[in-house]
Amino acid sequence: MENFKIIGISTETTNQNNQSAIDLGKLWQRFYTEEISNKIPNKESDDVYAVYTDYESNYTGKYTTIIGQRVTTLDHIPDGLIGREIKNDKLIKYTARGEMPQAVVETWQEIWANDIALYRTYNADFEVYGEQSQQGDKSEVEIYIGVRS
């Protein structure tokens, strides 16, 4: 699961001054209102991914977020969407449990608190929103963090 291809929409943001909450809220809204999922060819599943990549430095700097879905090929990327191959040598998995999006926010705060200890690569981190992500206070979202081997 370390390496995969994704097609979706993206934005550049930062965690400074709560900017990511604003930018990512707009990106998620756009993903659903424009029915981006219906525009993505060659999907591997219905799971939705939020990928964090192109880090300027660490979690305090600018980065790019891509919301989309895993695909089998990047041969056809529809206009207005982006495609990217995501590569990591090693990942650590976290599971956010509870009401969304608060459970995801709390899990990221835990990750940031342990940032130094994790030896993060800041190559690509991602969240997986599968069937369990829309279950009210029993929701679960998997979060994968790229770390050094």
Sequence and secondary structure as in RCSB ss.txt:
>XXXX:A:sequence
MENFKIIGISTETTNQNNQSAIDLGKLWQRFYTEEISNKIPNKESDDVYAVYTDYESNYTGKYTTIIGQRVTTLD
HIPDGLIGREIKNDKLIKYTARGEMPQAVVETWQEIWANDIALYRTYNADFEVYGEQSQQGDKSEVEIYIGVRS
>XXXX:A:secstr
  SEEEEEEEEEEESGGGHHHHHHHHHHHHHHHTTGGGG  SBS S EEEEEE  SSSTTSEEEEEEEEEES  S
   TT EEEEE  S EEEEEEESSTTHHHHHHHHHHHHTHHHHTB  SEEEEEE GGGGSGGG EEEEEEEB  
